[in-house]
């Protein structure tokens, strides 16, 4: 039976960055990263809009706020070191109505308290200079918000950790975690189409001195393997994007975002320049019928039942049912979605929006129906579970990794 010092479950950005951070602190550590998919960054890390956030939105003093402001700088340095192109295209957060102006002011002050550099409160004239096609009474301009291809970041992280001696095994699903006095047994199953007899496939069992799970959409299931889920449940929300026709891309120079409404859990319609020059519009947010339910009708009965049988989901639904119905309506009725987009960029028409990609957000939900907003790292016996790593986890992944390793070093004698 193989033995490692540390096993990390999940080869998304957070898992790979955690492996990198541990190896930087402990060169020579016998470390394994296990991923159930045949490729790295297969889900949230590879299905996001590629935004390099600066930390405007998050509650001052929260892990999110601290990690995002510092993580933005760390990610830019990493990209420069590894030759990964990025663009600081800037973002405007636009207030359309008189009612939104106090919220815009409060958001600006929050960004200032978080230490976000370069923020400006601007009027309509300056807004037209930055985004000529955008509507708005006032806006926050964040010049250091950027875009990057996070799949390239993940690839660079994987290359770095394997160059420093880590093992990376794909198509291997962890199905059991059994803590013992001096080690933890990791039970794994080769995931189709990889057969157990093929080179590079996973063993059925191995042991480790410690395990860190960074499983995203499956973080609650991994935590339940050791009884350390804290009652949290992952509820998947699908987000569909539209893509602007190439001849309309010039209408958006960077990122155009709405002022968040504190009554609702999701951001709403926004427009995002992509590293390849495309402009994405969205995403919306509707309940996914499967944890990997990227298609509208992609259904996994057991996973849907996990959501519908969870009391916290129904408490959430009672609180936000009106918003949920509105999101569903805009998901199925394109003209309703277009009307929302036109509030921010009036020149756009329905034919300018083409079907685009989709993503699934792993939303951690508490039993009382509250959305878990901040990062959650939970300790167990010889295991550390990253139970919630929502946006801006991609931007912040290098600093989240430092937080995880700080926790792990305090717990594990590696």
N, C-alpha and C positions, 0 to 999 in steps of 0.2 A: 504494500500500500504506500502510495506517495505521501510525502509530508512537506508542508510549507510553513513558513513563519506566518504568512498572512494571505488570505484569500479575499479578493474583492469581487462581489457579484454585481455585474452590470458594466458594460463597456460603452456607456454614454459619456458625455463630457465630464460629469461629476465623478464617475468611477475612474475614468482614465486620469483625470487631474489628481485624484486622491492617490492613485498608484504613483504618479510622478512625484508628488510631494513627499510621500513616504520614502521613496528611493533617494530623493535628494537629502533627506535627513539621515537615512540609514542605508548607505550604499552596501550592496552585497546581501540585502534582505532577500530571502527566498519568497518570492511574491508571485501569485497567480491571479489573473483577471479572467473571470468566467462570464460568457455572454451566451444567452440562449439563441440569439439570431445568428445567421451565417455572415453577418457583417457588423461592424461597429456603428454606433450612432444611428441605430435603425429606427428609433421612434422619436421621442421629443427632441433629442439633440439634432436629428436630421430632418425634422418637420417643423421648423420654426421660421420666422420671417427674417432672421439674420441680423436683428438690431443689436447694436452695442449701446446699451442703456447707460445713463449717467447717474441715476439715483434720485430723480425728482419726486417720484410718487410716494416713496415709502416712509413709514412713520419714523421720525427722528429717534435714533437710539436702537431701532430694531436691527436684528441680524441682517435683514434684507438691505437696509439703508447702508450699514457699515460695509457689507460685502460688495454692494454694487459700486459705490464711489471708489473704493480701493480696487475692486475687481476690474473696473473699466481701465484703469491705468495699467494693471498687471496684464490684461488681455492685449492691449496695444503693444506692450513691450514684448510679449510672447510672439505676436504676429510679426513684429519687426525682426526678432531673433530668427524666426523660421521662414522668413520670406513669404508670408501669407499676406496677400493684398487686402487692404481695408480702405474705407472711405469715410471721413468725417463729414458727411453730407448735411448734417444739421436737422433739427426737428422744430416744428412750430406746433404748439398746443393752443388751439383756437377757441375763443369764446364767441359764440354766435349771437347770444342774447344778453339783455341786461341782467337777467337772473344768474347767468354764469359768471359774471364779472367778480363777485366776491369769492367764488370758488377758485377762479383763476389767480386772484391775489393771494389766497391762502396757499395755493399750490406753489406759487413763486416763493413765498416765505419758507415753505417746507423745504424746497430745494436749496435755499440759502442756508438753512440750519443744517442740512445734510452735507454741506460743503461742496455742492456741485459748482464747478467753475464755469464762468462765462455766461451765466443766465442773464437774459434781458426781458423786461416787460416792454412790449412794443405796441404801437398803434397801427391803424389800417394802412398808413402810407408805407411804413417800414415793412409790414407784412407783405405788401404788394411787391416790394423790392426783392424779398426773399422767395416768395411763392406767388408769382403774378396771377395765377388762376384761382387762388384760394379766397374764400369769403371769410369775413370775421370783423368783429368790433375791436378786439384787442387779442393779443397772443403772448405766450411765453416763447422766446427763441432760445433753443439750446444748441449752440454751434458745435459742441463736442459729441453730440449723439452721432453714431456712425452705423455702418453696415459691414458685415463680413460673412463669408461662407463658413459656417461652423462645422460643416463636415470636413473641411480642410484642417481646421483646428484639431478636430478629433483625430484625424489621420496623423498629424504631427505629434500629438500626444502619444498615440500608440507606437509610432516609430521610435520616439524617445525612450519610452519605458522598456520596450523590447531590446533596444540597444544597450540598456543598462541592466539587462539580465532577467527582466520579468518574463513570465510565460503568459501568453494570451491564447485562450481556447474559445473558439466560436462553436456555435451549434450545440452547446451544452447547457442544459437546464438544471438548476439546483432544485431538488425536490425534497431535501431533508437537511436539517441542521441539528445535530445532536451534541450538546455540550457535555463534556466530561470534566473530570477534575483538572487535568493538565492539558487538554486539547479539545477541539471540536471536530466532530466527524461531519464532512460535507458529502451528502449523497447527490449524485448527478445522473442525469439520463441524457444520452445522445439524442439530439433533436433531429427529426427527419429534415432533409434527405440524407444527412450524414449517418452512416452506419457505424456501429461501435468498433467494427473491425478495421475501419479505414484509418490511414495514417493521420495523426493530429486530432483524432476524436477523443472524447473525454473518457476517463476511467469511471467506473461506477461509484467508487468511494475513494476519498482521500481524507487526510487529517491536516489540521492546521492549528497553530497556537492561538489564532484569532481570525475573525471574519468581519468584514465591513460590507453591508449590503447597500447598494445604490441602484435600486431596481425600478425607479420611476413609476410606471403604470402598475407595477406589481409590488410596490414597496410594502403595502399592507399584508400581502400574502407571505412575503418573506419574513416579515416581523411576526406573523402568527405562527410560523414554524418553531419559534422559540418562546412563544407566549408573551411577546413584548410589543404588541401593536397599540396598546394604550386606548383601545376602542376606536381608533381612527379607521376610516374606510376610504379607499380611492374610488371616486365616482368620475368616470370619463366623460368629458365634454368635447364633442367634435366641433372643429372650426373650419369652415370652407372659405376659400379665397376666390375672388375673381382676379383676372389679369387684364390690364389695359391693352387695347390694340396698340401695336408698335407705333403707329402714326399719332397716337394720343399720349405717348409717354412724356412728351415735353411739357405737358400740363403739370407735372409733379417733379420738382427738382430734388426733393429730399424726402422728409417724412411729415405728413399732415395728420395730427391727432386731435381728438376731441378733449374737452375738459371732463374728467371723470365725474360721474354722478355718484355721490357717496351712498345713495339709497340702493344702488345696484352693484352686484359683485363683478361684472365684466365691463370692459372698457368701452365697447361700441365700435362703430365703423371708423377705420383709419386707413390711410394710404401710405404705402411704404416702397421706396426705391430699393431695388435688389442689386447685389453685386454684379449680376450679369446684365444690368440695364433694364430689366423688366420692372414694372410697377404692379405691386399686389394691392388689392383692395379687400379689406376684411381683417381678421376673420369674424364671422358670427360666433355664437356659442349655443349649441343645442346638445341635449343629452345624447351621447353615443350609445348605440345598442350593443357594443362590444368594446373591450379595452383597446383593441386594435381596429376599431370600427371606423376606418377612414372613408368608407363609402356610406352613402345615406341609408342604404338598406342592408348594410353588413351587420348581421345579427349573430350573437353567441348567446344561446338561451341561458346557460348557466351564469354567465357574467351579467346578463341583464337581470336575472333573478337576484343575484348578489346585491345589485343596486336597489331593486324594487322591494326587497325584503328588509332593507336597512331603515330603521326608524329615523335616523338622521336625514335621510334623503327626503322623506315625506315632510319633515319639519322645515327643511329648506324649500321644498316645493310650495308649501302653504305660504311661506314668506314672500316668494318671488314668482307666484304663478302668473301674474299679469305680464311681467317681463318675459317669462318663459314662452307664453303664448305669442307675444310680439316677435320674439326671436324665431319661433317656428314659422310664423306667417312670412317673415322676410326671407327665411330659408327656402320656402316653397314658391313664393311669389316674387319674381325678380324685380318687377316694377316698384314694389314696396321697398326693396333693398336699394334700388337706384335712387329713389327719392331721398333716402338718408344720405347717400353719397353726394348728391347734388347740393345738399345744404352746405357742404364744405368746398366742393369744386363745381360750381353751377354749369360750367361748359360741357360737362360729361353727359352723354346720352346712353340709353340702355344698350345700344349696339356697340358701344365702346368697351363694354365689360364682357370678357370671354371667360368661360369656365376655367378655373385654376386648380391648384393643389389643395390638399386639406391636411389638417393635423388633429391630434387628439391630446387634450390637456389632462394631465393626471391631477385632479383636484382632490385634495385631502379634505374629508368632511368629518366633523366631530359628531358624537351621538346627539347633541342638542340641536343639530342642523346648522351650526355655524361653519363657515368656510375657514379653513386653517390658512392663514395668510402668510405667516412667517416660516422660515426654515425650521424643521424639526429633526433633531438627532437624538435617538433614544438608545440608552444602554441596556445590554442584557449580559448574560453569562458568556464571556469570551466572544461577544458579538456587539457590534454597533450598527444600528439601523438608521439610515437616512430616510425618514418616513415622508418628508415633504421638502421638495426643492423646486418651487414654482419659479416662473419668471420673476426676476432676471437671473435665473440659475446659469444660463449659458454665458452671459457676460461675466458673472461672478464666479464661475466654476473654479478658477485658480485659487481664489480667496476662500470659497467654501471648502475647498480641499484642505487649506491650512487649518480651518476651524475643525474639520473632521479629524485630522491627524493630531491636533492638540488634544481633542477629546480621547482619541485612541491611545495616545501616549500616556495620558493620565490614568487610563484603565488597564492597558495591556503592558506587560513587562517584555516587550520585544527588543 
